[in-house]
Amino acid sequence: RLGPHNWVAEEVDPGATPYNDGGRWASLDINSNNNPVIAHYEGGKQNLRVTRLDGDEWSSVEAFSGEDWSEEDTDGTVLTRKASVGKYARMLIGPDDKEYIAFHDDAQQTLNLLEGFSGAYTHTVVDSNGDVGAWPSMHLQGDTLRIAYHDEGNQNLKLAQREGTDGFVIQTIDEGEFRGADTEIFVGPSGDFAIVYFDGQDNDMMLATQTGTSKWDIETIGQDNKAIGFHNEVAVIGGTAWLASYNYTDRSLFLHAVTAADETDESDAE
């Protein structure tokens, strides 16, 4: 927490006994009481936990646990996957303090959503078409929820959109080679939705910008012969969207500026 003059580090959830392996894939947002709420993966029990601060007290709950998956192959061999849910957890808190948590179910290979208040969540399987749901990021606008995520099975970038109480509409945004990991969805300076993500084939940062209901402009952001685009973050300040990532080639911070007038600038910071 940020005190009057400095940061104070403290253990907020060691994880479930006896594993003590909490905190993986942690994602934090702040509620209307200025208290942090953290969704994270518990590596020992392999489930999703939520940790929250109320006053001076931290508390944690097991928010969701999965089920083993099994299926008999054509030759009679039984294929199995152990229950594991909560990887790539992403927390988003709406203006009414409603919590949204997107995450991957390893066993079922699905994109999942929990939504609700103070641990009383409703569970939805958003996408179950293949091995989907890694690296989700969310944006809430009014009652429209958008989730960008990675289709690991097909190595594509996908988007799920829900308006009000309607079901999710699924769209594949980029079908290029090894596209779609480490997404960050945001509204750009021009007011259009955009998604930053990773091109694993060429080690590039990619930017998809929505130009119509189902049309997206795809462009490569980065530098020639540089490994950029993993560990992405986006901050929109005034009329500029700052796209940040790690430059693995030069071991430096990579920044790319996007403006409404399409004036761009990119640089590396040591």
Stockholm file with secondary structure:
# STOCKHOLM 1.0

chainA/1-270         RLGPHNWVAEEVDPGATPYNDGGRWASLDINSNNNPVIAHYEGGKQNLRVTRLDGDEWSSVEAFSGEDWSEEDTDGTVLTRKASVGKYARMLIGPDDKEYIAFHDDAQQTLNLLEGFSGAYTHTVVDSNGDVGAWPSMHLQGDTLRIAYHDEGNQNLKLAQREGTDGFVIQTIDEGEFRGADTEIFVGPSGDFAIVYFDGQDNDMMLATQTGTSKWDIETIGQDNKAIGFHNEVAVIGGTAWLASYNYTDRSLFLHAVTAADETDESDAE
#=GR chainA/1-270 SS CBCSSSBCCCCCCCCSTTTCCCCEEEEEEECTTSCEEEEEEETTTTEEEEEEEETTEEEEEEEECCCCEEEECTTSCEEEECCCEEEEEEEEECTTCCEEEEEEETTTTEEEEEEEETTEEEEEEEECSSSEEEEEEEEEETTEEEEEEEETTTTEEEEEEEETTSCCEEEEEECSTTEEEEEEEEECTTSCEEEEEEETTTTEEEEEEECSSSCEEEEEESCTTCCEEEEEEEEEETTEEEEEEEETTTTEEEEEEEETTCCEEEEEEC
#=GC SS_cons         CBCSSSBCCCCCCCCSTTTCCCCEEEEEEECTTSCEEEEEEETTTTEEEEEEEETTEEEEEEEECCCCEEEECTTSCEEEECCCEEEEEEEEECTTCCEEEEEEETTTTEEEEEEEETTEEEEEEEECSSSEEEEEEEEEETTEEEEEEEETTTTEEEEEEEETTSCCEEEEEECSTTEEEEEEEEECTTSCEEEEEEETTTTEEEEEEECSSSCEEEEEESCTTCCEEEEEEEEEETTEEEEEEEETTTTEEEEEEEETTCCEEEEEEC
//
